[in-house]
């Protein structure tokens, strides 16, 4: 996967996703005038999630990744799934987000997004699939996308404290926000600021714990993991 192709397709993918989301949200707002009182918000949210994911998968497929690159991506996704399953009994302690962030920092935002989406989907065969799954997938993928865009190919990725702090904040703010949106859509049909704030407040403890766990894992294991991945990239000329 050439650097030139990755850079160009990365920009195109981001633009296509942004335009698609804007158009779908516009359609949702217009549809609200004609479908007032009908519960179409959740299907529209699912449509937006699918529309966001497709450009990344299509772009990744067109980049023609080598077998070695696919093995590394699959391996990181498997580690992410295993890290979540290992703490099955502790629902607020999940290192998965840290593994996705490490993947994004080393292999790029597009790969980080795909790793987040795949690992969350696969791990929910253990934790349970449901209407929340698409939101968890897009939430984890977005964390990888944002962290990859900030740290990929930059010297600041070697600053373990900065990486841990930003990773914890992004996990708390981005993943928590997107997953809480699913709770709002599933738990209420008459939206009011009080109801929305109540639902967000109920998930605040989990989001804080998730963010702290992510920061601690990145602080302790982030740099050794990144060094190993960088060595594999250089040795085999991948990504």
LUMMAR-142053 format. One record per residue: x, y, z of N, C-alpha, C in turn; residue number from 1. Coordinates in nm, 2 decimals, always signed. Example, Ala and Ser with C-alpha at 12.3 -4.5 7.8 and 13.67 -1.06 7.14 Angstrom:
REM LUMMAR-142053
n.x, n.y, n.z, ca.x, ca.y, ca.z, c.x, c.y, c.z, i
+1.32, -0.57, +0.78, +1.23, -0.45, +0.78, +1.32, -0.33, +0.78, 1
+1.28, -0.22, +0.71, +1.37, -0.11, +0.71, +1.29, +0.00, +0.79, 2
This chain:
REM LUMMAR-142053
n.x, n.y, n.z, ca.x, ca.y, ca.z, c.x, c.y, c.z, i
+0.09, -0.12, +0.00, +0.00, +0.00, +0.00, +0.09, +0.12, +0.00, 1
+0.10, +0.20, -0.11, +0.19, +0.31, -0.12, +0.14, +0.43, -0.03, 2
+0.24, +0.51, +0.01, +0.21, +0.62, +0.09, +0.13, +0.72, +0.01, 3
+0.16, +0.74, -0.12, +0.09, +0.83, -0.20, -0.06, +0.79, -0.21, 4
-0.08, +0.67, -0.24, -0.22, +0.62, -0.25, -0.29, +0.63, -0.12, 5
-0.22, +0.60, -0.01, -0.29, +0.61, +0.12, -0.33, +0.75, +0.16, 6
-0.24, +0.85, +0.13, -0.27, +0.98, +0.16, -0.39, +1.04, +0.08, 7
-0.39, +1.01, -0.05, -0.49, +1.06, -0.14, -0.62, +1.00, -0.11, 8
-0.63, +0.86, -0.09, -0.75, +0.79, -0.06, -0.80, +0.83, +0.07, 9
-0.71, +0.85, +0.17, -0.75, +0.89, +0.30, -0.83, +1.02, +0.30, 10
-0.78, +1.12, +0.22, -0.85, +1.25, +0.21, -0.99, +1.23, +0.14, 11
-0.99, +1.15, +0.03, -1.11, +1.13, -0.04, -1.21, +1.06, +0.05, 12
-1.17, +0.96, +0.12, -1.26, +0.89, +0.21, -1.32, +0.98, +0.31, 13
-1.24, +1.06, +0.37, -1.29, +1.15, +0.47, -1.39, +1.25, +0.41, 14
-1.36, +1.30, +0.29, -1.46, +1.39, +0.23, -1.59, +1.33, +0.19, 15
-1.58, +1.21, +0.14, -1.70, +1.13, +0.10, -1.79, +1.10, +0.22, 16
-1.72, +1.06, +0.33, -1.80, +1.03, +0.45, -1.87, +1.15, +0.50, 17
-1.79, +1.26, +0.51, -1.85, +1.39, +0.56, -1.97, +1.44, +0.48, 18
-1.95, +1.43, +0.34, -2.06, +1.48, +0.26, -2.18, +1.39, +0.27, 19
-2.16, +1.26, +0.28, -2.27, +1.16, +0.30, -2.35, +1.18, +0.43, 20
-2.27, +1.20, +0.53, -2.34, +1.23, +0.66, -2.42, +1.36, +0.66, 21
-2.36, +1.46, +0.60, -2.43, +1.59, +0.59, -2.56, +1.57, +0.51, 22
-2.56, +1.50, +0.40, -2.68, +1.48, +0.32, -2.78, +1.40, +0.39, 23
-2.74, +1.30, +0.46, -2.83, +1.21, +0.53, -2.90, +1.29, +0.65, 24
-2.82, +1.37, +0.72, -2.87, +1.45, +0.83, -2.97, +1.55, +0.78, 25
-2.94, +1.61, +0.66, -3.03, +1.70, +0.60, -3.16, +1.64, +0.57, 26
-3.15, +1.51, +0.51, -3.27, +1.44, +0.48, -3.35, +1.41, +0.60, 27
-3.28, +1.38, +0.71, -3.35, +1.35, +0.84, -3.42, +1.47, +0.89, 28
-3.36, +1.59, +0.88, -3.42, +1.71, +0.93, -3.55, +1.74, +0.84, 29
-3.53, +1.73, +0.71, -3.65, +1.75, +0.63, -3.76, +1.65, +0.65, 30
-3.72, +1.53, +0.67, -3.82, +1.42, +0.69, -3.90, +1.44, +0.82, 31
-3.83, +1.51, +0.92, -3.90, +1.54, +1.05, -4.03, +1.62, +1.03, 32
-4.03, +1.70, +0.92, -4.15, +1.78, +0.89, -4.26, +1.70, +0.85, 33
-4.23, +1.58, +0.78, -4.34, +1.50, +0.72, -4.36, +1.37, +0.80, 34
-4.27, +1.34, +0.89, -4.28, +1.21, +0.96, -4.29, +1.24, +1.11, 35
-4.34, +1.36, +1.15, -4.35, +1.40, +1.29, -4.43, +1.30, +1.37, 36
-4.37, +1.25, +1.48, -4.44, +1.16, +1.57, -4.41, +1.01, +1.53, 37
-4.34, +0.99, +1.42, -4.31, +0.85, +1.39, -4.17, +0.82, +1.43, 38
-4.15, +0.69, +1.47, -4.02, +0.65, +1.52, -3.92, +0.61, +1.41, 39
-3.87, +0.71, +1.34, -3.78, +0.68, +1.23, -3.64, +0.72, +1.26, 40
-3.61, +0.77, +1.38, -3.48, +0.83, +1.42, -3.38, +0.72, +1.42, 41
-3.41, +0.60, +1.48, -3.31, +0.49, +1.49, -3.28, +0.43, +1.35, 42
-3.37, +0.40, +1.26, -3.34, +0.36, +1.13, -3.25, +0.46, +1.06, 43
-3.28, +0.59, +1.07, -3.20, +0.69, +1.01, -3.06, +0.69, +1.06, 44
-3.04, +0.67, +1.19, -2.91, +0.66, +1.26, -2.83, +0.54, +1.20, 45
-2.90, +0.43, +1.19, -2.83, +0.31, +1.13, -2.79, +0.34, +0.99, 46
-2.87, +0.41, +0.91, -2.83, +0.44, +0.77, -2.71, +0.53, +0.77, 47
-2.70, +0.62, +0.86, -2.59, +0.71, +0.86, -2.46, +0.63, +0.90, 48
-2.47, +0.54, +0.99, -2.36, +0.46, +1.04, -2.31, +0.37, +0.92, 49
-2.40, +0.31, +0.85, -2.36, +0.23, +0.73, -2.29, +0.31, +0.63, 50
-2.35, +0.43, +0.60, -2.29, +0.52, +0.50, -2.15, +0.57, +0.54, 51
-2.13, +0.59, +0.67, -2.00, +0.63, +0.71, -1.89, +0.52, +0.70, 52
-1.93, +0.39, +0.73, -1.84, +0.28, +0.72, -1.80, +0.24, +0.58, 53
-1.90, +0.24, +0.49, -1.87, +0.19, +0.36, -1.75, +0.25, +0.29, 54
-1.74, +0.39, +0.28, -1.62, +0.44, +0.21, -1.49, +0.39, +0.26, 55
-1.48, +0.37, +0.39, -1.35, +0.32, +0.45, -1.32, +0.18, +0.40, 56
-1.42, +0.09, +0.40, -1.40, -0.04, +0.36, -1.37, -0.05, +0.21, 57
-1.44, +0.03, +0.13, -1.42, +0.03, -0.01, -1.28, +0.08, -0.05, 58
-1.24, +0.19, +0.02, -1.11, +0.25, +0.00, -1.00, +0.15, +0.04, 59
-1.02, +0.09, +0.15, -0.92, -0.01, +0.20, -0.90, -0.13, +0.10, 60
-1.02, -0.17, +0.04, -1.02, -0.28, -0.05, -0.95, -0.24, -0.18, 61
-0.97, -0.11, -0.23, -0.91, -0.06, -0.35, -0.76, -0.04, -0.34, 62
-0.72, -0.02, -0.21, -0.57, +0.00, -0.19, -0.49, -0.13, -0.21, 63
-0.56, -0.24, -0.23, -0.50, -0.37, -0.25, -0.40, -0.41, -0.14, 64
-0.44, -0.42, -0.02, -0.34, -0.45, +0.09, -0.28, -0.59, +0.07, 65
-0.16, -0.60, +0.10, -0.09, -0.73, +0.09, -0.14, -0.83, +0.20, 66
-0.10, -0.95, +0.18, -0.15, -1.06, +0.27, -0.09, -1.03, +0.41, 67
+0.04, -0.98, +0.41, +0.10, -0.95, +0.54, +0.03, -0.84, +0.61, 68
-0.02, -0.74, +0.54, -0.09, -0.63, +0.60, -0.22, -0.67, +0.66, 69
-0.29, -0.76, +0.58, -0.42, -0.82, +0.63, -0.40, -0.90, +0.76, 70
-0.29, -0.98, +0.76, -0.26, -1.06, +0.88, -0.23, -0.97, +1.00, 71
-0.16, -0.86, +0.98, -0.13, -0.77, +1.09, -0.26, -0.71, +1.14, 72
-0.34, -0.66, +1.05, -0.47, -0.60, +1.09, -0.56, -0.70, +1.16, 73
-0.57, -0.82, +1.11, -0.65, -0.93, +1.17, -0.59, -0.96, +1.31, 74
-0.46, -0.96, +1.32, -0.40, -0.99, +1.45, -0.43, -0.88, +1.55, 75
-0.42, -0.76, +1.51, -0.45, -0.65, +1.61, -0.60, -0.65, +1.65, 76
-0.69, -0.68, +1.55, -0.83, -0.69, +1.59, -0.85, -0.81, +1.68, 77
-0.78, -0.92, +1.66, -0.79, -1.04, +1.75, -0.74, -1.00, +1.89, 78
-0.63, -0.93, +1.90, -0.58, -0.89, +2.03, -0.68, -0.79, +2.10, 79
-0.74, -0.70, +2.02, -0.85, -0.61, +2.08, -0.96, -0.69, +2.14, 80
-1.01, -0.79, +2.06, -1.12, -0.87, +2.11, -1.08, -0.95, +2.23, 81
-0.96, -1.01, +2.23, -0.92, -1.09, +2.35, -0.90, -1.00, +2.47, 82
-0.86, -0.87, +2.45, -0.84, -0.78, +2.57, -0.98, -0.75, +2.63, 83
-1.08, -0.74, +2.54, -1.21, -0.71, +2.60, -1.27, -0.83, +2.67, 84
-1.25, -0.95, +2.61, -1.30, -1.07, +2.66, -1.24, -1.11, +2.80, 85
-1.11, -1.07, +2.81, -1.03, -1.11, +2.93, -1.09, -1.04, +3.05, 86
-1.16, -0.93, +3.03, -1.22, -0.86, +3.15, -1.37, -0.86, +3.14, 87
-1.42, -0.98, +3.11, -1.56, -1.00, +3.09, -1.64, -0.97, +3.22, 88
-1.58, -1.00, +3.33, -1.64, -0.98, +3.46, -1.64, -0.84, +3.51, 89
-1.56, -0.75, +3.45, -1.54, -0.61, +3.48, -1.59, -0.53, +3.37, 90
-1.72, -0.50, +3.36, -1.77, -0.43, +3.24, -1.71, -0.29, +3.22, 91
-1.66, -0.22, +3.32, -1.61, -0.09, +3.31, -1.46, -0.08, +3.28, 92
-1.40, -0.20, +3.28, -1.25, -0.21, +3.25, -1.23, -0.29, +3.12, 93
-1.20, -0.21, +3.01, -1.19, -0.27, +2.88, -1.07, -0.21, +2.81, 94
-0.96, -0.29, +2.79, -0.84, -0.23, +2.72, -0.86, -0.22, +2.57, 95
-0.97, -0.27, +2.51, -0.99, -0.27, +2.37, -0.96, -0.14, +2.30, 96
-1.01, -0.03, +2.36, -0.99, +0.10, +2.30, -0.84, +0.14, +2.28, 97
-0.76, +0.10, +2.38, -0.62, +0.12, +2.38, -0.55, +0.05, +2.26, 98
-0.59, -0.08, +2.24, -0.54, -0.16, +2.13, -0.57, -0.09, +2.00, 99
-0.69, -0.05, +1.98, -0.74, +0.02, +1.86, -0.66, +0.15, +1.84, 100
-0.63, +0.22, +1.94, -0.55, +0.34, +1.93, -0.41, +0.31, +1.89, 101
-0.35, +0.21, +1.95, -0.21, +0.17, +1.91, -0.21, +0.13, +1.76, 102
-0.31, +0.06, +1.71, -0.32, +0.03, +1.57, -0.33, +0.15, +1.49, 103
-0.41, +0.24, +1.52, -0.42, +0.37, +1.44, -0.30, +0.45, +1.44, 104
-0.23, +0.46, +1.56, -0.11, +0.54, +1.57, +0.00, +0.48, +1.48, 105
+0.01, +0.35, +1.47, +0.12, +0.28, +1.39, +0.08, +0.26, +1.25, 106
-0.04, +0.23, +1.22, -0.08, +0.18, +1.09, -0.17, +0.29, +1.01, 107
-0.21, +0.39, +1.07, -0.28, +0.50, +1.01, -0.43, +0.51, +1.05, 108
-0.49, +0.62, +1.03, -0.63, +0.64, +1.07, -0.73, +0.55, +1.00, 109
-0.71, +0.52, +0.87, -0.80, +0.44, +0.80, -0.80, +0.29, +0.86, 110
-0.68, +0.24, +0.88, -0.66, +0.11, +0.94, -0.72, +0.10, +1.08, 111
-0.69, +0.21, +1.15, -0.74, +0.22, +1.29, -0.89, +0.22, +1.30, 112
-0.96, +0.29, +1.20, -1.10, +0.29, +1.19, -1.15, +0.14, +1.17, 113
-1.10, +0.08, +1.07, -1.14, -0.06, +1.03, -1.12, -0.15, +1.15, 114
-1.00, -0.14, +1.21, -0.97, -0.23, +1.33, -1.08, -0.21, +1.44, 115
-1.11, -0.08, +1.47, -1.21, -0.06, +1.57, -1.35, -0.11, +1.54, 116
-1.39, -0.10, +1.41, -1.52, -0.15, +1.37, -1.53, -0.30, +1.37, 117
-1.42, -0.37, +1.32, -1.42, -0.51, +1.31, -1.41, -0.57, +1.45, 118
-1.32, -0.52, +1.54, -1.30, -0.58, +1.67, -1.43, -0.56, +1.76, 119
-1.50, -0.45, +1.75, -1.62, -0.44, +1.83, -1.73, -0.53, +1.78, 120
-1.74, -0.55, +1.65, -1.84, -0.64, +1.59, -1.81, -0.78, +1.63, 121
-1.69, -0.82, +1.62, -1.65, -0.96, +1.66, -1.66, -0.99, +1.81, 122
-1.62, -0.89, +1.89, -1.63, -0.91, +2.04, -1.78, -0.92, +2.09, 123
-1.87, -0.86, +2.01, -2.01, -0.86, +2.06, -2.07, -1.00, +2.03, 124
-2.00, -1.09, +1.97, -2.05, -1.23, +1.96, -2.03, -1.29, +2.10, 125
-1.94, -1.23, +2.18, -1.92, -1.28, +2.32, -2.01, -1.20, +2.41, 126
-2.01, -1.07, +2.40, -2.09, -0.99, +2.49, -2.23, -0.97, +2.45, 127
-2.27, -1.00, +2.33, -2.41, -0.99, +2.29, -2.43, -0.89, +2.18, 128
-2.49, -0.93, +2.07, -2.52, -0.84, +1.96, -2.66, -0.78, +1.99, 129
-2.68, -0.66, +1.94, -2.81, -0.59, +1.96, -2.82, -0.46, +1.88, 130
-2.92, -0.39, +1.90, -2.93, -0.26, +1.83, -2.82, -0.16, +1.87, 131
-2.75, -0.18, +1.98, -2.64, -0.10, +2.02, -2.51, -0.13, +1.95, 132
-2.50, -0.24, +1.88, -2.38, -0.28, +1.82, -2.33, -0.18, +1.71, 133
-2.41, -0.14, +1.62, -2.36, -0.04, +1.52, -2.31, +0.08, +1.58, 134
-2.37, +0.13, +1.69, -2.32, +0.25, +1.75, -2.18, +0.23, +1.82, 135
-2.17, +0.11, +1.88, -2.04, +0.07, +1.94, -1.93, +0.06, +1.83, 136
-1.97, +0.00, +1.72, -1.87, -0.01, +1.61, -1.83, +0.12, +1.56, 137
-1.92, +0.21, +1.53, -1.88, +0.34, +1.47, -1.81, +0.42, +1.58, 138
-1.84, +0.41, +1.71, -1.78, +0.48, +1.82, -1.63, +0.43, +1.83, 139
-1.60, +0.30, +1.83, -1.47, +0.25, +1.84, -1.39, +0.29, +1.72, 140
-1.45, +0.28, +1.60, -1.38, +0.31, +1.47, -1.35, +0.46, +1.47, 141
-1.43, +0.54, +1.52, -1.41, +0.69, +1.52, -1.29, +0.72, +1.61, 142
-1.28, +0.65, +1.72, -1.17, +0.67, +1.81, -1.04, +0.65, +1.74, 143
-1.03, +0.53, +1.67, -0.91, +0.50, +1.59, -0.89, +0.60, +1.48, 144
-0.99, +0.65, +1.42, -0.98, +0.75, +1.31, -0.92, +0.88, +1.36, 145
-0.97, +0.93, +1.47, -0.93, +1.05, +1.53, -0.78, +1.04, +1.58, 146
-0.75, +0.94, +1.66, -0.62, +0.92, +1.71, -0.51, +0.90, +1.60, 147
-0.55, +0.83, +1.50, -0.46, +0.81, +1.38, -0.43, +0.94, +1.31, 148
-0.54, +1.02, +1.30, -0.52, +1.15, +1.23, -0.43, +1.24, +1.31, 149
-0.43, +1.23, +1.45, -0.35, +1.32, +1.53, -0.21, +1.27, +1.55, 150
-0.19, +1.14, +1.56, -0.06, +1.09, +1.60, +0.02, +1.02, +1.49, 151
-0.05, +0.97, +1.38, +0.02, +0.89, +1.28, +0.13, +0.97, +1.21, 152
+0.25, +0.90, +1.21, +0.37, +0.96, +1.15, +0.41, +1.09, +1.21, 153
+0.39, +1.11, +1.34, +0.43, +1.23, +1.41, +0.51, +1.19, +1.53, 154
+0.61, +1.28, +1.56, +0.70, +1.25, +1.67, +0.63, +1.24, +1.81, 155
+0.51, +1.31, +1.81, +0.44, +1.32, +1.94, +0.39, +1.18, +1.99, 156
+0.39, +1.08, +1.89, +0.34, +0.95, +1.93, +0.44, +0.88, +2.02, 157
+0.56, +0.93, +2.03, +0.66, +0.88, +2.12, +0.65, +0.93, +2.26, 158
+0.57, +1.03, +2.28, +0.54, +1.09, +2.41, +0.43, +1.01, +2.48, 159
+0.47, +0.92, +2.57, +0.38, +0.82, +2.63, +0.27, +0.89, +2.71, 160
+0.31, +1.00, +2.78, +0.21, +1.07, +2.87, +0.11, +1.14, +2.78, 161
+0.16, +1.21, +2.68, +0.06, +1.28, +2.59, -0.03, +1.18, +2.52, 162
+0.03, +1.07, +2.47, -0.05, +0.96, +2.41, -0.16, +0.91, +2.50, 163
-0.12, +0.88, +2.62, -0.22, +0.82, +2.72, -0.32, +0.93, +2.76, 164
-0.29, +1.05, +2.78, -0.38, +1.15, +2.81, -0.48, +1.18, +2.70, 165
-0.43, +1.20, +2.58, -0.52, +1.23, +2.47, -0.61, +1.10, +2.44, 166
-0.55, +0.98, +2.44, -0.63, +0.86, +2.42, -0.74, +0.84, +2.52, 167
-0.71, +0.87, +2.65, -0.82, +0.86, +2.75, -0.93, +0.96, +2.73, 168
-0.89, +1.08, +2.69, -0.99, +1.19, +2.67, -1.08, +1.16, +2.54, 169
-1.01, +1.11, +2.44, -1.09, +1.08, +2.31, -1.18, +0.96, +2.34, 170
-1.13, +0.86, +2.41, -1.22, +0.75, +2.44, -1.34, +0.79, +2.52, 171
-1.32, +0.87, +2.62, -1.43, +0.92, +2.71, -1.52, +1.01, +2.62, 172
-1.47, +1.10, +2.55, -1.56, +1.20, +2.48, -1.62, +1.15, +2.35, 173
-1.54, +1.08, +2.27, -1.59, +1.04, +2.14, -1.67, +0.91, +2.15, 174
-1.61, +0.80, +2.20, -1.68, +0.67, +2.21, -1.80, +0.69, +2.31, 175
-1.78, +0.75, +2.42, -1.89, +0.77, +2.52, -2.01, +0.84, +2.46, 176
-1.98, +0.95, +2.38, -2.09, +1.03, +2.32, -2.17, +0.95, +2.22, 177
-2.10, +0.88, +2.13, -2.17, +0.80, +2.02, -2.25, +0.69, +2.08, 178
-2.20, +0.62, +2.18, -2.27, +0.51, +2.24, -2.39, +0.56, +2.32, 179
-2.37, +0.67, +2.39, -2.48, +0.73, +2.46, -2.60, +0.78, +2.37, 180
-2.56, +0.82, +2.25, -2.66, +0.86, +2.15, -2.75, +0.74, +2.12, 181
-2.70, +0.62, +2.11, -2.78, +0.50, +2.09, -2.87, +0.48, +2.21, 182
-2.83, +0.51, +2.33, -2.92, +0.49, +2.45, -3.03, +0.59, +2.44, 183
-3.00, +0.71, +2.40, -3.11, +0.82, +2.38, -3.21, +0.77, +2.28, 184
-3.16, +0.72, +2.17, -3.26, +0.68, +2.06, -3.34, +0.56, +2.10, 185
-3.28, +0.47, +2.18, -3.35, +0.34, +2.22, -3.44, +0.36, +2.34, 186
-3.41, +0.46, +2.43, -3.48, +0.47, +2.55, -3.59, +0.57, +2.55, 187
-3.60, +0.66, +2.45, -3.70, +0.76, +2.45, -3.75, +0.79, +2.31, 188
-3.87, +0.83, +2.30, -3.93, +0.87, +2.17, -3.97, +1.01, +2.17, 189
-3.98, +1.07, +2.29, -4.01, +1.21, +2.30, -3.89, +1.28, +2.36, 190
-3.81, +1.35, +2.27, -3.69, +1.40, +2.31, -3.70, +1.53, +2.38, 191
-3.64, +1.54, +2.50, -3.63, +1.67, +2.57, -3.49, +1.68, +2.63, 192
-3.45, +1.80, +2.66, -3.32, +1.82, +2.72, -3.30, +1.75, +2.85, 193
-3.40, +1.74, +2.93, -3.39, +1.68, +3.06, -3.37, +1.53, +3.05, 194
-3.45, +1.46, +2.95, -3.43, +1.32, +2.93, -3.30, +1.29, +2.88, 195
-3.25, +1.37, +2.78, -3.12, +1.34, +2.72, -3.01, +1.35, +2.83, 196
-3.01, +1.46, +2.91, -2.91, +1.48, +3.01, -2.91, +1.37, +3.12, 197
-3.03, +1.32, +3.15, -3.05, +1.21, +3.24, -2.98, +1.09, +3.19, 198
-3.00, +1.05, +3.07, -2.94, +0.93, +3.01, -2.79, +0.95, +3.00, 199
-2.74, +1.07, +2.96, -2.60, +1.09, +2.96, -2.53, +1.08, +3.10, 200
-2.60, +1.13, +3.20, -2.55, +1.13, +3.33, -2.54, +0.99, +3.38, 201
-2.64, +0.90, +3.34, -2.64, +0.76, +3.39, -2.52, +0.68, +3.34, 202
-2.46, +0.73, +3.22, -2.35, +0.66, +3.16, -2.22, +0.72, +3.19, 203
-2.22, +0.83, +3.27, -2.10, +0.91, +3.30, -1.99, +0.82, +3.37, 204
-2.03, +0.75, +3.47, -1.94, +0.67, +3.55, -1.87, +0.56, +3.46, 205
-1.94, +0.50, +3.37, -1.88, +0.40, +3.28, -1.78, +0.47, +3.19, 206
-1.82, +0.58, +3.13, -1.73, +0.65, +3.04, -1.60, +0.70, +3.10, 207
-1.61, +0.75, +3.22, -1.49, +0.79, +3.30, -1.40, +0.67, +3.32, 208
-1.46, +0.56, +3.37, -1.38, +0.44, +3.39, -1.31, +0.39, +3.27, 209
-1.39, +0.39, +3.15, -1.34, +0.34, +3.03, -1.22, +0.43, +2.98, 210
-1.24, +0.56, +3.00, -1.13, +0.65, +2.96, -1.01, +0.63, +3.04, 211
-1.02, +0.62, +3.17, -0.91, +0.60, +3.26, -0.84, +0.47, +3.23, 212
-0.91, +0.36, +3.20, -0.85, +0.23, +3.17, -0.77, +0.24, +3.04, 213
-0.83, +0.31, +2.94, -0.75, +0.33, +2.81, -0.63, +0.41, +2.84, 214
-0.63, +0.51, +2.92, -0.51, +0.59, +2.95, -0.40, +0.51, +3.02, 215
-0.44, +0.43, +3.12, -0.35, +0.35, +3.19, -0.28, +0.25, +3.10, 216
-0.36, +0.18, +3.02, -0.30, +0.08, +2.93, -0.21, +0.14, +2.83, 217
-0.24, +0.26, +2.78, -0.15, +0.33, +2.68, -0.02, +0.37, +2.76, 218
-0.04, +0.41, +2.88, +0.08, +0.46, +2.96, +0.18, +0.35, +2.99, 219
+0.12, +0.23, +3.02, +0.20, +0.12, +3.06, +0.25, +0.04, +2.94, 220
+0.17, +0.01, +2.84, +0.20, -0.08, +2.73, +0.20, -0.02, +2.60, 221
+0.17, +0.11, +2.59, +0.16, +0.17, +2.46, +0.29, +0.18, +2.38, 222
+0.39, +0.23, +2.44, +0.52, +0.25, +2.37, +0.59, +0.11, +2.33, 223
+0.59, +0.01, +2.42, +0.65, -0.12, +2.38, +0.57, -0.18, +2.26, 224
+0.44, -0.17, +2.26, +0.36, -0.22, +2.16, +0.38, -0.15, +2.03, 225
+0.39, -0.01, +2.03, +0.42, +0.07, +1.91, +0.55, +0.03, +1.85, 226
+0.66, +0.02, +1.94, +0.79, -0.02, +1.89, +0.79, -0.15, +1.82, 227
+0.72, -0.25, +1.87, +0.71, -0.38, +1.80, +0.64, -0.37, +1.66, 228
+0.53, -0.29, +1.66, +0.46, -0.28, +1.53, +0.55, -0.20, +1.43, 229
+0.62, -0.10, +1.48, +0.70, -0.02, +1.39, +0.82, -0.11, +1.33, 230
+0.87, -0.20, +1.41, +0.97, -0.29, +1.37, +0.92, -0.38, +1.26, 231
+0.80, -0.43, +1.28, +0.74, -0.52, +1.18, +0.71, -0.44, +1.05, 232
+0.67, -0.32, +1.06, +0.64, -0.24, +0.94, +0.77, -0.22, +0.86, 233
+0.88, -0.18, +0.93, +1.01, -0.16, +0.86, +1.06, -0.29, +0.80, 234
+1.06, -0.40, +0.88, +1.12, -0.52, +0.83, +1.05, -0.57, +0.70, 235
+0.92, -0.56, +0.70, +0.84, -0.62, +0.58, +0.79, -0.52, +0.49, 236
+0.82, -0.39, +0.51, +0.78, -0.28, +0.42, +0.63, -0.27, +0.40, 237
+0.56, -0.27, +0.52, +0.41, -0.27, +0.51, +0.36, -0.13, +0.55, 238
+0.24, -0.11, +0.50, +0.16, +0.01, +0.53, +0.24, +0.14, +0.50, 239
